[in-house]
Amino acid sequence: MDPRFADMLRPFLKYAGGAEITLESSLRDLGLDSMQAIELLFAIEDTYQVSLPDELLTDTTFATAGSLWAAISGARQC
């Protein structure tokens, strides 16, 4: 996971506080809601210069930091 990824996630996770964000971190448990997920998607696209395909815009993709990072990594390789 890119070190700046956790820093990018933090503003969207209202319950993260100073806790470490790991690949296993549940984004929903840390406070990501559907509106913030949309804003996060825009931030991801701007930061990593990728466009996530519609089929990846699911609750499963946004479940954990690791699942979201895997989607970003896959999109960057295309």
Secondary structure as UniProt FT lines:
FT   HELIX           3..9
FT   HELIX           10..12
FT   TURN            14..15
FT   TURN            17..18
FT   TURN            23..24
FT   TURN            27..31
FT   HELIX           34..48
FT   HELIX           54..56
FT   TURN            59..62
FT   HELIX           65..77
//
